[in-house]
Amino acid sequence: MKKLIVAIMSAGVMVLVGVASADDDERGRRGPDVKPMTNPLYLSECGSCHFAYQAGFLPARSWQKLMGGLADHFGDNAELNETDREVIETYLVANAADRVEGRRSNKFMRSIGDSTPLRISEVRYFRHEHDEIPQRVIKHKNIGSFSNCIACHTKADLGSYAEREIRIPGVGRWED
């Protein structure tokens, strides 16, 4: 029964991914900026505490380090049973920025180089893309920090970070 539920959830996510992939970005190209997350276990386990970040934002070595240190996951104990941890880590590594093709993943990897970042918000490319946003805006009660992607990027869960889809709480539409 559990396998049937996971299969049904996966099919639903795939349909949503297909809908997101049909969108044009601001330059008229088709598809998401970064491959959307489709693993139901990752979405339920990791997404229950924070935004389910796309694997394509960090290299495999970063995901391996993060998944190997869940006892102290940014100050919280996020340990999983070993089977679930292995399934999620395998998925993240297979879809990491250095393992997949994608416009945004490629940009992240160029700015990461050989480093092993643990926070997406500390990557040079991320900081460059968000450098004009004042801290007072980030501290808005509906945002809180740069790690809350979905607060401003209305289709972040679908892998789309197009500028036309940005709506910043307390500010509105954002344009560079």
C-alpha positions in Angstrom: 0.0 0.0 0.0 2.8 2.4 0.9 4.4 1.8 -2.5 1.1 2.5 -4.2 0.8 5.8 -2.4 4.3 6.8 -3.3 3.7 5.9 -6.9 0.5 8.0 -7.0 2.3 10.9 -5.4 5.1 10.6 -7.9 2.7 10.6 -10.8 1.0 13.8 -9.4 4.4 15.5 -9.1 5.3 14.5 -12.6 2.1 16.1 -13.9 2.9 19.4 -12.1 6.5 19.3 -13.4 5.2 19.0 -16.9 2.9 22.0 -16.4 5.8 24.0 -15.0 8.1 23.0 -17.8 5.7 24.4 -20.4 6.3 28.0 -19.1 8.5 30.3 -21.0 11.2 32.1 -19.0 11.8 35.9 -19.4 13.9 35.2 -22.5 11.3 33.1 -24.2 13.0 29.7 -23.5 11.0 26.8 -22.4 11.3 24.8 -19.2 12.2 25.3 -15.5 15.3 27.1 -14.4 16.3 24.1 -12.3 15.0 20.6 -12.3 12.0 20.4 -9.9 12.1 18.0 -7.0 10.1 14.8 -7.7 11.1 12.5 -4.9 8.1 12.1 -2.6 10.3 11.0 0.4 12.6 14.1 0.0 9.5 16.3 -0.4 7.8 14.9 2.7 10.9 14.5 5.0 12.9 17.6 4.1 10.0 19.7 2.9 8.1 19.3 6.2 10.7 21.6 7.9 11.8 23.9 5.2 11.5 24.7 1.5 12.4 21.5 -0.5 15.4 23.0 -2.2 16.2 21.7 -5.7 19.2 19.5 -5.8 20.5 21.4 -8.8 21.6 24.3 -6.6 24.5 22.5 -5.0 27.1 19.9 -6.2 26.9 16.3 -5.1 29.7 16.7 -2.6 27.6 19.4 -0.7 24.6 17.1 -0.6 26.7 14.2 0.7 28.1 16.4 3.4 24.7 17.7 4.4 23.1 14.3 4.4 26.1 13.0 6.5 25.6 15.6 9.2 21.8 15.5 9.9 22.4 15.1 13.6 23.4 18.8 13.6 21.5 20.2 10.6 22.0 24.0 11.1 21.4 23.6 14.8 18.6 21.0 14.6 18.6 17.3 14.8 17.2 16.1 11.4 18.3 12.5 11.6 16.5 9.9 9.5 16.5 6.2 9.5 19.4 4.9 7.4 17.2 3.6 4.6 15.4 6.9 4.1 18.7 8.9 4.4 20.3 6.7 1.7 17.3 7.1 -0.6 17.2 10.9 -0.2 21.0 11.2 -0.5 21.1 9.1 -3.7 18.4 11.2 -5.2 20.1 14.5 -4.3 23.5 13.4 -5.6 22.0 12.1 -8.9 20.2 15.5 -9.4 23.0 17.7 -8.1 24.2 20.8 -10.0 27.4 19.0 -11.2 25.4 16.0 -12.4 22.5 17.6 -14.4 22.2 20.1 -17.2 20.3 23.3 -16.5 20.7 27.0 -16.9 20.6 27.8 -13.3 22.5 24.7 -12.1 25.3 25.6 -14.5 25.4 29.2 -13.2 25.6 27.9 -9.6 28.4 25.5 -10.5 30.5 28.1 -12.2 30.3 30.3 -9.1 30.9 27.4 -6.7 34.1 26.0 -8.3 35.8 23.4 -6.1 34.2 24.6 -2.8 31.7 22.6 -0.8 29.0 25.0 0.2 26.4 23.9 2.7 24.0 26.9 2.3 22.6 27.8 -1.1 22.3 31.4 0.1 26.1 31.6 0.6 26.9 30.7 -3.0 28.4 33.7 -5.0 25.8 33.4 -7.8 23.0 33.4 -5.3 24.4 36.5 -3.5 24.8 38.3 -6.8 21.2 37.6 -7.8 19.9 38.9 -4.4 22.4 41.7 -3.7 19.9 44.6 -4.4 17.4 43.3 -1.8 17.7 45.3 1.4 17.9 43.3 4.7 14.7 45.2 6.0 12.8 43.5 3.2 14.2 40.0 4.0 13.2 40.5 7.7 9.6 40.9 6.6 7.4 38.5 8.7 6.4 36.5 5.7 10.0 36.1 4.4 12.4 35.8 7.4 15.5 34.9 5.5 16.9 34.2 2.1 16.3 30.5 2.7 12.6 30.9 2.3 12.6 30.9 -1.5 8.9 30.3 -2.0 8.0 33.5 -0.1 9.1 35.6 -3.1 9.6 33.1 -6.0 6.0 32.1 -6.6 6.8 29.0 -8.7 10.0 28.0 -6.9 8.5 24.6 -6.0 8.2 23.9 -9.7 11.8 24.9 -10.4 10.9 28.3 -11.9 12.8 31.4 -10.7 11.8 33.7 -13.5 11.9 37.4 -12.6 8.3 37.9 -13.8 7.1 35.5 -11.1 8.7 37.3 -8.2 6.3 38.8 -5.7 8.1 40.1 -2.5 5.8 40.4 0.5 5.5 44.0 1.6 7.0 45.2 -1.8 5.2 43.5 -4.6 6.5 42.7 -8.1 10.3 42.9 -8.3 12.2 44.0 -11.3 16.0 44.4 -11.7 
